[in-house]
Amino acid sequence: MKLGYTILYVDDVGRSLDFYARAFGLSVKFQHEGGDFGELDTGTTSLAFSSRQLMSQLHKNPARADARAPCFEIALTTDDVPAAVRLAVAAGAELIQPPEAMPWGQTVAYVADPDGFLVELCTPVG
């Protein structure tokens, strides 16, 4: 098996695609003409977004994300975490934790996207 994609349930798919492009330099891989689904190119997998409205039509009731009480996080790797944090915050991310050197050698910071999803910005492990 391979991880194909992760889908985040958001209020506005277009806004989320635009935010992630501006904040993290990701490019749009696909956007449905109806605006209820889109994917970003993140390498071997895709980060996808589906509208809450579409999920309601499919009889699902997704909970809203809360970066202060997350049930998961998205991790994006970069060689320059402080620069990535500055770019994300300038694009509208909320700073949750500034860059910090971890005992295992990785630099890690956390921001929240406009829908409340927690995003870890970190140097590669190893």
KAGI-V805881 format. One record per helix or strand. SS is the DSSP state (alpha for helix, beta for strand). FROM is the first residue (numbers start at 1). TO is the last residue. Records with the same first field share a line. If there is no record, write none. Layout:
# KAGI-V805881
SS->FROM-TO, FROM-TO
This chain:
# KAGI-V805881
beta->5-10, 27-31, 37-41, 46-51, 74-77, 94-101, 107-112, 118-122
alpha->13-24, 52-57, 67-69, 81-90
